[in-house]
Amino acid sequence: MPSDLTPSRFADLAESIAREAATLAARRRAEGVEVADRKSSIADVVTAADREVETLIRSRIAEARPDDAFFGEESGTGAGTSGITWVVDPIDGTVNYLYGSPEYGVSIGVVRGSADPAAWEPIAGVVVAPATGVVYRAAAGEGATRDGEPLHAGSPASLAETLVATGFGYTVDRRRQQVGVLAGLIGEVRDIRRGGAASLDCCAVGAGTVDAYYERGINPWDMAAGSVIAQEAGADIRIWEAGGTRSFLFASPAVVDELATLLQRLEEDVLTQ
């Protein structure tokens, strides 16, 4: 495999690996899933399938791109010398996966630089939803697709007509803070959605099935692939820090600035209570 792949070629490789990983994830889900471990809290679970799927993805990347760095949710970091980093969530939406909900995804992002969303340069991203077989894909400068069809972010006429997706962290304190922000937000927008998989929420912004996705405290692997898809579909991204934790907003350009200003004010209010 050449060392200087184009974004499209990186997307090809990511899609091939993600499809294989999605097949494995779906097979393990059909066989039955149990909690293998807990991380930050009792609600923050990991299954044996999470680990097995990441092992598969990591091995396929190493075979094809041995000089690239790796950053995965389950197995951590692996150094590289090429300047390219693969940022991977093997099963994003593990709780959905555990309960048999179809809202989970295999997320593989490729970036230039470190696994820091504020500093990396996005190259490609692929999110596969194993339960449905839907494939979201993007390559830098080449647009985004869902099952090969071009994606375009929505364009709500006002903040009051904006449908916002969100998610919740795993610790009690963070959840209470997030609910406090949403209490102030709900009266300013059309409605709020909670899907349970950040990668698919980002893709939903790109597809226009929601107008924005906001969450405080998501990890690089949660959004590395989805952020490329959202951006390439025309969405804007805002990242800021409040109370020592980063917040992320992926939204239609029509409302992104107004929504970011509102969210930052609401966060400040909640964090100073």
N, C-alpha and C positions, 0 to 999 in steps of 0.2 A: 504494500500500500504506500503510495507516495507520501512524502512528508509535508508537501505543500498543497493539500487538498483545497478545493474551492468550497465555499459555504454549502453549495448544493451537494457536493460529494460527501461532506461531513454529515449532511442531513440524510443522505442515502444510507450511510453506515449506521447512523443512529436509528433510523427507521427499521433497518434489517434486524438490529439487535433488540430493539423495543418490541417488535412483532414476536420474535422468538420468546422473549421474556414474558410477554403478555399471554402467550399460549401456556407457558408453565404456570403462571399465576392463576389462570382460569382453571387449569387442571387440578391444582392443589385446592382451589376453592370448592370444586365439585366433590373432591374427596373428603372434605370436612376440615375445618380450621379450628385450632385451639391457641390460646395465648401462650407464648413461649417465655415472655419476660415483660417487665414493666420498667419504664424509664423515669421520667420526671415526676409522675404521679400514678395513682391507681388507674386513671383514665388513659394514660399514655402507654399503649400496649404495643408489643411487637410479636409477630407470629413467626413460626419456623419458615413459612413461605417467604416472608420479607427477606430473611437472611439467605435463603436458597436462591431467590430470584436475583438479589444483588450479587451473589457469588457468580451466577451465570453471566450477568451483564459485565461485571468487572473482568472476568476471564476473556470474554469476547473482545472487549476493548483492548486488553493487554496483548491479545494475539494480533490484532490489526494495527495497533498504535502503541507499541511498547515504550515509546519515549514520552508519551503524554502523561500528565498528572490526572489523578482521580480523586473525587470528593463525593462520598456516598453517605447516606443517612445511617446505614447499619455497620459498615466496615471502616468508616473514617477515610483518612487521606492516604494518598500514595504519591510520592514525589515524581516529577518528570523533568525533562530537559528541553522540551520542544516549545514551551510557552503556552501550550494548549491544555486546558483542564476540562474534564468531563464531570459534570455535576448531576448526581443521580439519586432519584427516589424510586426504589424498586416497586413499592406499592404505596402510592400516595392515597390516603384515605383508608388507613388500616382498620379503623373502627367500622367503617362501612363494609369493608371486606370481611371482617369478623362476623358481622351480622347478616351477611348475604345481600347487602345493597349493591346495585350495579355501579354506584357512584365512586369508583376508584380508578386509578390510572398508573401506568408505568411511565415515568418521566425521565427523559434523558436530554440534558442540555450540554452544549459545547460552547466554551467561552475562551477568549484569549486573555491570559493573565490569571490572577488568583481567583479563588472561589468567594469573592466579595462582590455582591450585587452593585455596590456603589462605585466600584472601580473596574470591574471586568468589561471586556468588549464582547458582546454576544456574536456568535457565529451561526449556530443552528440549534433547533429544538424540536423534539418529537414527544408527543404524549399519546399513548395508546390506551383506550378504555377497553380492557379485556372482556368485560361482560357483554359489550355491544359490538366490539370489533372496530369502532370508530378510530380513525387515525388523524390526529392533528399534526401539522408539520410546518416548519418555517426555516428559511435560510436567509441570512442577513442580506438585505437589498433585493430580495427576490419574492417577497410577499409570503402569505400564509395560506394554508389550505386545510379543508376538512374532507377527507376521502377524495382528495384531488380537486375539489371545487374551491375557488378563491373565497377567502374570508374578508369581511369588512366590518369594522367596529360600528356600533350604532351612533346616532347623532340626536340625542334628546333635545327638545326645544327649550327646556329649562331644567333647573335643579328639581323642581317639583314633579317633573315627568321622568325622573331618573330612577331606574331600577338598580339597586345596589346589592351585590353579593358580599358576604363576609364570612368569617370563621372565628373560632374561639380557641384560645390556648388551653393548656392542660392543668395549670396551677389555679387554685381557687382565687388568689388575689388578682391574677391577670384576667380571669373570666369576669370577675365582678367589675373590674375597670372597663372591660370591653362592653359589658352590658350597660354601664353608665354612659358610655359614648353613644351607643345605639339608641338609648332612651332619648337623647337629644337629637339624634339624626332622623328618627322615624317620622317625625312631624314635618320634615323638610324635603323628603323625597317621595317618590311614588310608592315604593315598598322595599323590603329587605328580604333577601334570600340567603339560606344557609345550606350549602351542598355537602360540605365535609371533606373536600379534596381541593387544595389550593391550585394544583396544576390544572384541573378541569375548570375551576373558577376563572383563571386567567384565559383559558381557551374560550370560555363563554363570553368574555369581554370581546375577544377577537371575532367571535361569531355573531355578536350583536344580540345574543339571547339574554344578556344583562348589559347594562350600560357602564358599570363600574364594579370593581372588586377592591375592597379595603380590608386590611387586617394588620394588627399590631403584633410583631414578634414572630413572623414566619421565618423559616430557615432558608438558606440558599437553595438547597435541594428541592424545597417545596415549589419554587417559582422559576428556577433557571430555564427550563424548557418553555413553560407557559408564558413567561415574560417576552421571549422572542416571538412567540406566536401572536400575543396581543399587540406588540409593537409593530410587527410586520403587517398586521391587519389594520393598522392606523390608530391604535390606542396610544395614549401617553402614559408615562410612568413618573410617579413622584415618590421620593424616599426622604424621610426625615426622622429625627430622633427626639423622643420625649421620655423623660424619666429613665434614661439609660437603655431604652429599648427602641429599635427601629420600627417605624410604621411604613407600610407599602400601599400605594394606591395605583391601580391600573384603571384607566377611565377614558371615555370619549373625550377628544380635545374640546368638545363643545362645553363641557362642564368641569373639566379636571381642575382648573385653578380655583373656581368657586368652591368645589367640593373639598379640595385640599385645605383651603383656608378655614372652612367650617369644621372639618375634622380636627385640625390642629387646635382650634379654639376649644372644642369639646374635650379633647384629651387634656388640655391644660386645666380646664375646669375640674375634671374628674381626678386628676393627679394631685391637685392642691386641696382637695377636700379633706 
